[in-house]
Amino acid sequence: MTPEQLSATVVGTLEALVEEGALALPDGVPATVTVERPRQKGHGDYATNVALQLAKKAGTNPRALGELIAARLTEADGIGGVEIAGPGFLNISVEAGAQGRLAGEIVAAGAAYGRTDTLAGQRINVEFISANPTGPLHLGHTRWAVLGDAIGRVLTAAGAEVTREFYINDRGVQMNNFAASIIAAALGEPTPENGYAGGYIDDLAKAVGAASPGIFELPAEERLAAVRARGYEIQLQEQQDQLAMFNTHFDVWFSELSLHESGSVPDTLARLKELGHVFEDGGALWMRTTDFGDDKDRVLIKSDGELTYFASDTAYYLNKRERGFDRCLYLLGADHHGYVGRLKAMASCVGDDPAQTLDVLIGQLVKIYRDGAELKLSKRAGTIVTLNELAEEIGVDALRYSLARYPADSPLTLDVAEITKASNDNPVYYVQYAHARTCRMIENARDLGMALPDVTTGEFDPSLLGHERDGDLVRALADFPRVVASAAELREPHRIARYLEDTASVFNKWYDTKECRMLPQGDEPVGPANLARLVLVVAVQTVIANGLDLLGVSAPERM
């Protein structure tokens, strides 16, 4: 029995009391009630404060209402007992059979366990990384490569229709500087002013020359355009390959240049004029974002006629909304705090309520140390360590998990030795080892001829999961759907990681309890209790694997 199922049972009890006339609730029975695991053992399996919440509306005191609810709730299927604590808290004990039944439900659900319809019907666009296509992805992009992808995964698990999007900054002077840098490298000339340097530029020059022989002999203007296009193509493909290696995947790669080529920017400016939120001053065109709380108005077109990035940002936001997205989620770097207010004001200027259509998350910086020294320099990029170098140094799983287990808005310092060591002190190792342990247990059971019972029939007797440690473990597994829903609602995938660590701890305590042994000892025959605990182990395996998948981390069978 999950907390959600128990909540439904309590609601059903309230409805029955109202229908019988034993209880009057003028505002009606709530659709759900809060059910939580008590902080102290001995206070039942779950607790609810529903009597405290509804007593005033029911015209009685909380304890009297608690007694009324408890008397009826005790009769419900699967309820072992109800005690009233303090002013009216209900401490509920669930029968072992009803509680253990969840293990079978998890096994039957498989990869679907933990998924909910909390956000069903919502179309959400998650934009993250959005780097310039002028170099390899690096440490500064790594945190969002993990968190953006994980947020997309948990939103999908909560029922939302999610599109992960990479906004390619392929318009602007940096693209010409990029091309000029490649040309200079190919011709053996110094890096131009405001150009790009590093071994990767030399590699790109060779790759561009190999892909388009003779390209560097073209007339200057034609050469610049051709190298820009070819270099962009090669570098963008490298970024895509880097992210695929890192298990980060995008549904859409959206070109900034395409906004301008499609006419979206002029259309956006015309719409803003119709809404009355633009004005001219000093030969420039401005958006009056101060009408909606921004600290200053924003330039859309400079006095020399050049469009600003903010004009592109506004057209891009409208493009997302026109594609049918209900919410647009932006994941920005630590140096983008000033963007929050202007993005919300921009959404208001185009007629939206940013509280309903816009989310902006700011991620703090990450520092990674090896042997007491911060990793900064890249052998290839020359300036900062690349995503590929980090993955090779640390490993994809260790790096992803370590970045995912902390809130985005907290500065983060990681030590290579700590996050790669094979020790229970290392969270990713601890969780993955728990999964590998379940796999080994299931393999051992198979070697003894133990077959997984059919959880839909009488082969599986959940009432045999009656030990205290059995109950602790089942209740931990029961929390998973709620944790996933919470992680999605709050855009906080670190909740999944912390849940997995707690659940692995509960599982290890269960594993060390001799009364809960899954395998028969010595010459003992395989009994129904052994088979019931085999179901429980498969349930644990399922939950850990599902949780790791939400973080984009593998669930190894052996370690």
Secondary structure, DSSP 8 states (H G I E B T S, - for coil): --HHHHHHHHHHHHHHHHHHTS---TT---S----B--SSTTS-SEEE-HHHHHHHHHTS-HHHHHHHHHHHHTTSTTEEEEEEETTTEEEEEE-HHHHHHHHHHHHHHGGGTT---TTTT-EEEEE-----TTS--BHHHHHHHHHHHHHHHHHHHTT-EEEEEEEE---SHHHHHHHHHHHHHHHT----TT---SHHHHHHHHHHHHHSTTGGGS-HHHHHHHHHHHHHHHHHHHHHHHHHHTT---SEEEEHHHHHHTTHHHHHHHHHHHHT-EEEETTEEEE-GGGGT-SS-EEEE-TTS-B-HHHHHHHHHHHHHHTT-SEEEEEE-GGGHHHHHHHHHHHHHTT--HHHHEEEEE---EEEEETTEE----TTTSSS-BHHHHHHHH-HHHHHHHHHTS-TTS-EEEEHHHHHSSSTTSHHHHHHHHHHHHHHHHHHHHHTT-----TTSTT--GGG--SHHHHHHHHHHHTHHHHHHHHHHHT-THHHHHHHHHHHHHHHHHHT-GGG-SS--TT----HHHHHHHHHHHHHHHHHHHHHHHTT----S--
